[in-house]
Amino acid sequence: MRLRHLSLITLATGLALTGCSSGGDDALEDSCEQLQGLPEPADEGFIEQAEEIKNNASDEQLRHGIDQVISMAEILEDHRTGDTSDTDAYAEVVELADDDEFVDGMTYLQDHCEVQF
C-alpha cells in the first residue's frame, strides 16, 4: 500500500505541476492520459471497509481524512471502469492528495485496513 499511496501523491503532484487544476482542455487531456497509467485503484472491498473504519473513528479530523481517501478511491474506480464524465475529477485528485488530512487518513487506513488501496 505504501507504494500505491506514494504513486497517488506523485501523480497528483504531477497533475498540479502540469496545470491540471487550471481547467484548460490540454491539461484535462494530459491528466486523462496520466490517470490511465494507474494501477488498480483499490482492492475489492476497500471502500466498504474504509467506510466502516470511518464510521467507527472518534476523531472528526480523521473521519474527514478517511472520507477524502474514499473519495479518491471512488474517482479512480470510476475512471478505471470507463466513467470519465466528471471532468472535475482530475482536479479533485490533485486537491485531495495535497491535503494533510488526506495523508493522515491514508496512513491510518494503511495501519487499520485489511483490504489495500
ZIGI-V181498 format. One record per residue. N is the residue number from 0. NEAR is the number of other ideal C-beta (glycine too) atoms within 8 Angstrom. Layout:
BEGIN
N/NEAR ; N/NEAR
END
This chain:
BEGIN
0/7 ; 1/6 ; 2/6 ; 3/10 ; 4/11 ; 5/8 ; 6/10 ; 7/12 ; 8/10 ; 9/8 ; 10/13 ; 11/13 ; 12/10 ; 13/9 ; 14/15 ; 15/10 ; 16/6 ; 17/10 ; 18/8 ; 19/13 ; 20/10 ; 21/6 ; 22/6 ; 23/7 ; 24/5 ; 25/7 ; 26/13 ; 27/12 ; 28/8 ; 29/11 ; 30/13 ; 31/10 ; 32/8 ; 33/11 ; 34/12 ; 35/7 ; 36/5 ; 37/11 ; 38/5 ; 39/6 ; 40/10 ; 41/12 ; 42/8 ; 43/5 ; 44/7 ; 45/13 ; 46/11 ; 47/7 ; 48/11 ; 49/15 ; 50/9 ; 51/8 ; 52/13 ; 53/11 ; 54/6 ; 55/6 ; 56/10 ; 57/4 ; 58/6 ; 59/5 ; 60/8 ; 61/13 ; 62/10 ; 63/10 ; 64/16 ; 65/15 ; 66/10 ; 67/13 ; 68/15 ; 69/12 ; 70/10 ; 71/14 ; 72/14 ; 73/9 ; 74/12 ; 75/13 ; 76/11 ; 77/11 ; 78/14 ; 79/9 ; 80/6 ; 81/5 ; 82/7 ; 83/9 ; 84/4 ; 85/8 ; 86/7 ; 87/6 ; 88/11 ; 89/13 ; 90/10 ; 91/11 ; 92/17 ; 93/13 ; 94/9 ; 95/13 ; 96/13 ; 97/9 ; 98/10 ; 99/5 ; 100/11 ; 101/14 ; 102/10 ; 103/11 ; 104/15 ; 105/13 ; 106/8 ; 107/13 ; 108/13 ; 109/11 ; 110/6 ; 111/6 ; 112/12 ; 113/3 ; 114/10 ; 115/8 ; 116/16
END
